[in-house]
Amino acid sequence: MRALFLSGMTAYEGSARIFETVARALGVRGYETWFAVPAESEAARCAAARGARVVLIPERRNARADARALREQLPRDFVDVVFTDDERVQLAATFAVRGAKRGGIVRRVPAGGALVQGWRGRRAERLVPARHLYTSESPPTGYAAPSGTLSPMRAELGAEVAPLADAASESATDGSGDSNSGVRDMAERDAPAAQAPPVTLACVATRASLRRATNVVRAAALLAQRHTALRLRVFGSVAHDEEMKLLAAALGIARRVEWVGYPLDWRAAMRDVAAGWVVADGDDAAMGALDLMAHGVAVLAERTSVAARYVSHGIQGTLMATPDPPLMAAETAILLSDRARRMAMGAAGRSRVEREFPLRDMLSAFEHAARSARERGSERLSERPGDRGSERRGARGGKEGWLRGGERDGGRP
């Protein structure tokens, strides 16, 4: 089966990261997969570095231009299914599928989100109805599926669990597995600051959550006054933000912060992390929590519906109602001071990911969605009489008729 994962995101986060991960994993399973993103974007660079087959679409674009770019770079007989993540790329996929007279379309709805249909989405649904892929409920409670759409499907997010040797690396490096760990704790408190072992705190955040991510830096600065060995490791797109780096320098902790971004080797990057803050929304919050839990790291996060789905307060981590720097510093200090509790939370998180959110289940759900969309697409795209005539009439007039020859909004959202 051939599958195209089409994302309009330029940053390597959210659905773009999920699509790239699934595309590579399904490629290992024998599928022919491509990952299509805007040219010269962070998502394109990160995907290429990880070995994905990348298809580039113009950065300033419209739906018909995107459709032409896709068909030029893909095999002549196109693909069996196209996964999309918003209504603009869904419309582009619709034009490409109709031009190739082959393929089905799946539109994925982000974690904690609801399907919102603008005029592009409504036009795309009239031409080629898409299957809708939700993360948890199908659709979420309180949101009805749009009238006339196909029955929704579900693909829960998942993560690859790190081997026990990596997940327990903190216990190996700090002696928590030793029967004399209590004596060692007292020795470390009495030892000079220069001899104190380093304690690494992670922060997973995106540019969209920049303001809340600065609270983690401020909390780390408060902790650094009493914990001289504290280090902060920043993951996600916010690691490339200059405002964050200037704030760390202003607070005097610039030398204690590592700006990692999205590492190629998550296991190595997480190996000595004691606890991790997740400051994000939607897919990024879900994946941030799962990444930490899969590597045996206790999670600290704001109490949201997405975070609460993956992290049980007091079991896999701590959920806070108010992300205020002094309160964040206090909760972090409590967790860092109790090594046994921290390690128990990390083990519980790793066990839950392995049991409830494994990567293999997410891949199987995407496979099922691809097969379902392919079967539906093969039935739908047997051209019915009058389809082309109605499209030409729509191109001459009507509410969406001005789309002919490409959208006239210059590709602006």
C-alpha positions, 0 to 999 in steps of 0.5 A: 500500500502507498500512503502519503502524509501531508502536513501544512505545518512548518515546525517539526511538532504536533501532527507533523511530528506524528505523521513523520513518525508513522510514515517511517514506521509503516515504511519499516512494515513494508508500506511505500510512504511519503511525508509532504511538508512545505519546502525549506521548513524545520519539519522538512529538515528534521524529517530528512535527517531521520530518513523519511522520504520527503515531498516538498510543496511550495511555501507560499501556495494554494490548493491547486498548486499543492496538488500539482506539486504532489502529483509531479513528485509521486508515482504516476498512479499516485497513492492509495491514501492521503493523511491530512491535518487541516482543511487547506491540505485536505483541499489540496489532497482532494484535487490531487486524488480527483486528478489521479482518479485514485486514493482515499483521504483521512483527516486527522483531528489533533489530541483534545481538538474538535473537527472545525470545517471552514469553506475549504473543508466543506468544499473538499468534503463535497468533492471527496468525503474524507474519513476523520481520525480522532485521538481518543473519543470519536468524536469528543464528548460535546462535539457531533460529527459534521452532517453528511461525513463518514463514520469517524475512526480512532488512533490513540497516540503511542510511544516506543518504550525505552529498554529497562537499562535506559529507563533505569539509568538515573537509578544506576548513576545516582545510586538509588538502587543501592541499599545504602541510598539513604546514607548516600543522600545524607553524604550528598547533602553534607558534601561541598557543592562542587562534589554534588552530583548533577540533577537534570530537569527537562522541559518539553515545550513549543513556540505556541506555549512560549509564555508558559515555558518562560515560567519553567525557566524562572522556576529553574532559576529559583531552584538554582539558588539552593541546588547548585548542581541543577541543570535544565534541558529544553526540548521542542521548538521553543529551544530555538527561541531567542527570547528564552535564551535571553531570559535564561541569561538574564536570570543567570542560568544560561550555563545551566541550560541545554537547548536540545530541540528535537534530538535524533536519539531520544534515549540518549537525551533522556538518559539522566533526566530526573523529572520533566515539565510538559508545557504544551497543548494538544498533540505536543502535550500528549507526545511530551508526556508519553516521551517522558513516561516511556523513558521512565521520567516523572512528569510535571504538567499543567492540569488539562484534559490532554495531560490528565488523559495520560498522566494520573496525578500522584502516580505517573507525575504531578499535575498543577492547576496554576503554572506559577513559577514559585509553585512550580519551583516548590513542586519540583523541589519536593519531587527532586528531594524524594528519589524513591517517589520519583523513581516509582512515578517513572516506573509507573509511567513506563509501565502505563505506556507499555500497557496502554499507549504502545507505538504498535497500537498507534501504527495498527490504527493508522493501518486500519484507517488507511485500508478503510479510506482506500476501500472507500476511495476506490468506490467513490472515485468511480466517476459518477455522471454529472460530477465534472459538470457540477464542478465546472458550474461551481467554478463559474459562480456560487459561494466557492466558485471563485476557486477556479484556477487556484485560490485567489488569496495568495496562499494566505491562511 
